[in-house]
Amino acid sequence: MARKIGSRYTAHQILGRGSAGTVWLGEGPDGPVAVKLLREDLASDQELVGRFVQERSALLGLEHPHVVSVRDLVVDGNDLALVMDLVRGTDLRTRLDRERRLAPEAAVAIVADVADALAAAHAAGVVHRDVKPENVLLDMQGPLGPGGAHPALLTDFGVAKLIDSPRRAAGGRATAPTTRIIGTPDYLAPEIVEGLPPRAAVDIYALATVLYELLAGFTPFGGGHPGAVLRRHVTETVVPLPGIPDELWQLMVQCLAKAPASRLRASELSVRLRELLPLLAGMPPLDVDEPDDAETEPEPAEEPAADPVRRRGVVPLVPGSATDSNRDTHTSMRVPAPDELAGGALGTARVPRPAGGHRPGSARHRAEAARKRRLVLSASALALAAAVGVGSWLAVSGGEDPAPPKQDGKHSAPGPR
């Protein structure tokens, strides 16, 4: 059912839904457009509407071949909408779900396009803050690039900033902006988790996480409860991926550094990635075992016959719920306290599962270890019972008394007889 958006646009059908609103296929004076209609509760927030208008010039002025341009911002009654270019294609999450992992050349070409988009945004003073596969669109009508990759465009600029700006309390005092986290857990930079203000480096960290996911089929710190995911970003190091050139791996490690100052700038990352493309030509997708996702399941009473192969990308905040159907999965989470972060995560973040075994630190790995400990304890108890029985028999039968125990608490080796 069609609906009017302001006086210039008509929305015809829903393309996708997210936690911040709904994306519609629309029509405007200059042809087809995509309209992101924000939720009614956001549209009724007068302070957010004010920020929306203030951000208008920055968002409308952001133009680049790899950026989905914002054409207009509409404030009309209960409607608060961004009108954007319509990209004929799909998003990167859809391709990743279909193919599980990409060939290195195609993955690097796509990420280099997104790095170009971020370089333009950062030069204009705009931080995206929610870089993830759902926010990368692939233009199926554009020319094919290295590895057969379609041109990649970054979308949803400004949405995270609008939602997460400080609110005003009574008396005009701004509330603290560090009590919530806006973003998707798998892609959040450590400084965001620790409550620091987001700078351009958070986009580099998120983009490097996307590149890792495109190559491996899973994110480096994802899996399990969202709180555990956030803690891993702060406390754990990324697990190496076998089979990629060392130059590419070192580049990824630098961009996934815990310290923001250690990461490359977007323009530098784009150049370095494109320099590596000839080295990656013809390489097939990596042969990497999926990580064991048993941390999200109850520990089994008996070992199952086979592990189900399941891919995890975005972690839903509500257990059992589905992730958003489109490229808008902003979340609002409490920032963990320092003592919560200090504990570290159990095991290694996302170690690829060894063949025939379980990932160290997973629930099944811990269950297997517990079973082995029980077997060892049972064997020890049987041995102790046997020793006591033999000693009692010797005492009753008048056998030779055993030598008295040494007083230093150490076991002594038997001497020659």
C-alpha positions in Angstrom: 0.0 0.0 0.0 1.5 3.3 -1.1 1.9 6.2 1.4 3.1 9.8 1.1 6.4 10.8 2.6 6.2 14.6 2.8 5.0 16.4 -0.3 7.6 15.1 -2.8 7.9 11.3 -2.2 5.7 8.2 -2.3 6.6 5.0 -0.7 5.4 1.9 -2.5 6.7 -1.2 -0.9 8.9 -2.3 2.1 12.4 -3.4 1.2 13.4 -4.3 4.8 12.9 -3.6 8.5 15.3 -2.8 11.2 15.4 -1.6 14.8 15.6 2.0 13.8 12.9 2.0 11.1 11.8 0.6 7.8 13.3 1.0 4.3 10.8 1.5 1.5 11.1 1.5 -2.3 9.8 5.0 -3.2 9.3 7.5 -6.0 10.4 11.1 -6.1 10.5 14.0 -8.6 13.7 12.6 -10.1 12.7 8.9 -10.2 13.0 5.8 -7.9 14.6 6.3 -4.4 15.0 4.4 -1.2 13.3 5.9 1.8 14.4 5.1 5.3 11.4 5.9 7.6 12.5 6.1 11.2 10.4 4.6 14.0 7.5 6.7 15.3 9.0 6.9 18.8 12.1 8.4 17.3 10.1 10.8 15.1 8.2 12.0 18.1 11.4 12.9 19.9 11.7 16.7 19.3 15.3 16.7 20.4 16.2 14.0 17.8 14.2 15.9 15.2 16.3 19.0 15.9 19.5 17.0 15.5 18.1 15.5 12.4 17.7 19.0 10.9 21.2 20.1 12.1 22.8 17.1 10.4 21.1 17.8 7.1 23.9 19.8 5.5 26.6 17.3 6.5 24.6 14.3 5.2 23.5 16.0 2.0 27.0 17.1 1.3 28.5 13.6 1.5 28.9 12.5 -2.1 31.3 9.8 -3.4 31.0 6.9 -5.9 31.1 4.4 -3.1 28.7 6.2 -0.8 24.9 5.8 -1.0 24.0 9.5 -1.2 21.3 11.1 1.0 19.1 13.2 -1.3 16.8 14.7 1.2 15.7 14.6 4.8 11.9 14.8 5.5 10.3 16.0 8.7 6.5 15.9 8.2 4.2 15.4 11.1 5.0 11.9 12.5 7.3 11.1 9.6 11.0 11.4 9.9 12.8 10.0 6.8 16.0 9.9 4.9 15.6 9.8 1.1 18.6 8.0 -0.5 19.8 6.8 -3.9 18.3 3.5 -4.9 21.0 0.9 -5.5 20.0 -2.0 -7.8 21.5 -5.0 -6.2 21.8 -6.7 -2.8 23.7 -6.2 0.4 26.9 -7.9 1.4 25.2 -9.9 4.2 23.0 -11.6 1.6 26.0 -12.6 -0.5 27.9 -13.8 2.5 24.9 -15.9 3.7 24.8 -17.4 0.2 28.5 -18.1 -0.3 29.7 -18.4 3.4 33.0 -16.9 2.5 34.5 -15.0 -0.5 37.7 -15.5 -2.5 40.4 -13.2 -1.0 40.7 -11.1 -4.2 36.9 -10.3 -4.2 36.8 -9.7 -0.5 39.7 -7.3 -0.6 38.3 -5.4 -3.6 34.9 -4.9 -1.8 36.6 -3.7 1.4 38.9 -1.3 -0.6 35.7 0.3 -2.0 34.3 0.7 1.5 37.6 2.2 2.7 37.4 4.7 -0.1 33.9 5.7 1.1 35.1 6.0 4.7 38.0 8.2 3.6 35.6 10.6 2.0 33.3 10.6 5.0 36.2 11.1 7.5 37.6 13.9 5.4 34.1 15.6 5.8 34.1 15.0 9.6 31.5 12.2 9.4 32.0 8.9 11.4 29.8 6.1 10.3 29.9 4.1 13.5 28.0 1.0 12.2 30.1 -0.5 9.4 28.9 -4.1 8.8 27.9 -6.3 5.9 24.3 -5.2 6.2 25.3 -1.6 5.5 27.4 -2.5 2.4 25.4 -2.6 -0.9 26.6 -4.3 -4.0 25.7 -2.6 -7.3 24.7 -5.4 -9.6 24.5 -3.0 -12.5 28.0 -1.7 -12.1 31.2 -3.0 -13.8 32.8 -6.0 -12.3 36.1 -5.4 -10.5 38.9 -7.6 -9.3 37.8 -11.2 -8.5 34.4 -10.5 -10.2 33.4 -8.2 -7.3 30.5 -5.8 -8.0 31.1 -2.2 -6.9 30.4 -1.7 -3.1 28.7 1.3 -1.6 28.4 2.2 2.0 25.0 3.3 3.3 23.2 4.4 6.6 25.5 7.3 7.3 24.3 9.4 10.3 21.7 7.0 11.7 23.8 5.8 14.6 24.9 9.3 15.4 21.4 10.7 15.4 20.1 8.0 17.8 23.1 8.1 20.2 23.6 11.8 20.6 23.4 13.0 24.3 19.9 13.7 25.5 18.9 16.7 27.6 17.7 16.2 31.1 15.6 18.6 33.1 17.2 22.1 33.3 18.9 21.6 29.9 21.7 19.4 31.3 23.0 16.8 28.9 22.8 13.2 30.1 26.0 11.1 29.9 26.3 9.5 26.4 28.5 6.7 27.7 25.8 4.5 29.3 24.7 3.0 26.0 26.4 1.3 23.1 25.0 1.9 19.6 26.2 -0.5 17.0 26.3 -4.3 16.4 28.4 -6.3 19.0 30.5 -8.2 16.5 31.9 -5.1 14.9 32.4 -2.7 17.9 35.8 -1.3 18.5 37.3 -1.7 22.0 37.2 2.0 22.8 33.4 2.0 22.2 33.0 -0.8 24.7 35.1 1.1 27.2 32.8 4.2 26.8 35.2 6.5 24.9 33.8 8.8 22.2 33.8 7.3 18.7 36.4 8.6 16.3 37.3 7.7 12.8 39.3 4.7 14.0 36.2 2.8 15.1 35.2 2.5 11.4 38.6 1.1 10.5 38.3 -1.6 13.2 34.8 -2.5 12.1 35.8 -2.7 8.4 38.8 -4.9 9.3 36.3 -7.1 11.2 34.2 -7.3 8.0 37.2 -8.3 6.0 38.0 -11.1 8.5 34.4 -12.3 8.2 34.5 -12.3 4.4 37.6 -14.4 4.4 36.8 -16.8 7.3 33.0 -16.9 7.3 32.7 -15.7 10.9 33.7 -12.7 12.9 36.9 -12.8 15.0 35.3 -12.1 18.4 31.6 -13.2 17.8 29.6 -16.0 19.3 27.7 -16.5 22.5 26.2 -13.8 24.7 26.6 -10.2 23.5 28.4 -9.3 26.8 31.0 -12.0 26.1 31.5 -10.6 22.6 32.1 -7.1 23.9 34.6 -8.4 26.5 36.5 -10.2 23.8 37.0 -7.1 21.8 38.8 -5.5 24.8 40.7 -8.5 26.2 41.5 -11.0 23.4 43.8 -11.1 20.4 42.6 -12.0 16.9 43.1 -15.6 15.8 45.3 -16.0 12.7 43.7 -17.2 9.5 45.7 -19.8 7.6 46.3 -19.6 3.9 46.5 -15.8 3.3 49.6 -13.9 2.4 51.4 -12.5 5.4 51.2 -9.0 4.0 47.4 -9.1 4.1 47.3 -10.7 7.6 49.7 -8.0 9.0 47.5 -5.3 7.5 44.4 -6.8 9.2 46.2 -7.1 12.5 47.2 -3.5 12.4 43.6 -2.4 11.7 42.3 -4.6 14.5 44.7 -3.1 17.1 43.2 -2.4 20.5 44.8 1.1 20.4 43.0 3.4 18.0 46.2 5.3 17.2 47.8 2.1 15.9 45.2 1.6 13.1 45.6 2.9 9.6 43.6 5.8 8.2 40.9 4.9 5.7 42.8 6.4 2.8 45.9 4.4 3.7 44.0 1.2 4.1 42.4 1.6 0.6 45.8 2.1 -1.0 47.4 -0.8 0.8 44.5 -3.2 0.0 44.6 -2.3 -3.7 48.4 -2.9 -3.8 47.7 -6.5 -2.6 45.2 -7.4 -5.2 47.7 -8.8 -7.8 49.0 -11.1 -5.1 45.5 -12.5 -4.4 44.5 -13.1 -8.0 43.1 -16.6 -8.5 43.2 -17.6 -4.9 40.2 -19.8 -3.9 38.2 -19.1 -0.7 40.0 -20.2 2.4 39.4 -23.7 3.8 38.7 -22.7 7.4 36.7 -24.9 9.8 33.7 -23.2 11.3 34.0 -22.3 14.9 32.1 -24.4 17.5 29.0 -22.4 18.5 28.3 -24.7 21.4 28.7 -21.8 23.8 25.2 -20.8 23.0 23.7 -24.2 23.8 23.3 -26.3 27.0 26.1 -28.7 27.7 25.1 -32.1 26.3 24.7 -35.1 28.5 26.1 -37.3 25.8 28.4 -36.5 22.8 26.2 -36.0 19.7 27.0 -38.1 16.6 28.0 -35.0 14.6 28.3 -31.3 15.0 25.8 -29.2 13.1 27.6 -26.7 10.8 26.2 -23.3 11.5 27.4 -19.8 10.6 27.1 -16.9 13.0 27.5 -13.3 11.9 25.5 -10.8 13.9 24.6 -11.8 17.5 21.0 -11.1 18.4 20.6 -9.3 21.7 17.5 -11.3 22.7 18.2 -15.1 22.9 16.2 -16.9 20.3 15.3 -13.9 18.3 16.1 -13.4 14.6 18.5 -10.7 13.5 17.0 -7.7 11.6 16.0 -8.4 8.0 17.8 -5.5 6.5 21.0 -3.4 7.0 19.9 -1.6 10.2 20.5 -3.5 13.4 21.5 -0.7 15.8 21.5 -1.9 19.4 21.5 -0.2 22.7 23.5 -1.8 25.4 25.0 -1.0 28.8 28.7 -0.3 28.8 30.4 -3.0 30.9 32.1 -1.9 34.1 36.0 -2.2 34.3 35.8 -5.2 36.6 33.6 -7.0 34.2 36.1 -6.4 31.4 39.1 -7.4 33.5 37.9 -11.0 33.8 38.7 -11.8 30.2 36.8 -14.3 28.1 36.8 -18.0 28.5 39.1 -19.6 26.0 40.2 -18.0 22.7 37.6 -15.8 21.0 36.9 -17.6 17.7 39.4 -20.4 17.3 38.7 -22.4 14.2 37.5 -25.8 15.4 40.2 -28.6 14.9 39.1 -31.5 12.8 37.4 -34.1 14.9 37.5 -32.0 18.0 36.0 -29.0 19.7 37.1 -25.4 20.0 39.1 -24.8 23.2 36.9 -23.0 25.7 33.6 -24.0 24.1 30.9 -25.8 26.1 31.5 -29.1 24.4 35.2 -28.8 25.0 34.6 -28.1 28.7 32.1 -31.0 28.9 34.7 -33.4 27.4 37.3 -32.1 29.8 34.9 -32.7 32.7 34.3 -36.2 31.6 38.0 -36.9 31.5 38.5 -35.5 35.0 35.7 -37.7 36.3 37.3 -40.8 34.7 40.7 -39.8 36.3 39.1 -39.3 39.7 37.2 -42.6 39.5 40.5 -44.4 38.6 42.3 -42.7 41.5 39.5 -43.7 43.9 39.7 -47.3 42.8 43.4 -47.4 43.2 43.2 -45.8 46.6 40.6 -48.4 47.7 42.7 -51.2 46.4 45.7 -49.9 48.3 43.7 -49.6 51.6 42.4 -53.1 51.1 45.9 -54.5 50.6 47.2 -52.7 53.7 44.4 -54.0 55.9 45.1 -57.5 54.7 48.8 -57.2 55.6 48.0 -55.8 59.0 45.5 -58.6 59.8 47.8 -61.3 58.4 50.8 -60.1 60.4 52.7 -59.1 57.3 55.6 -56.8 57.2 54.7 -53.3 58.3 55.2 -50.6 55.7 57.9 -48.1 56.3 56.7 -45.0 58.2 55.9 -42.0 55.9 58.6 -39.3 55.6 57.8 -36.1 57.5 58.8 -33.6 54.8 55.5 -34.3 52.9 57.4 -35.5 49.8 57.2 -38.9 48.1 60.4 -40.8 48.3 61.7 -43.1 45.5 62.2 -46.7 46.5 65.9 -47.6 47.2 67.7 -50.7 46.1 66.7 -54.0 47.8 
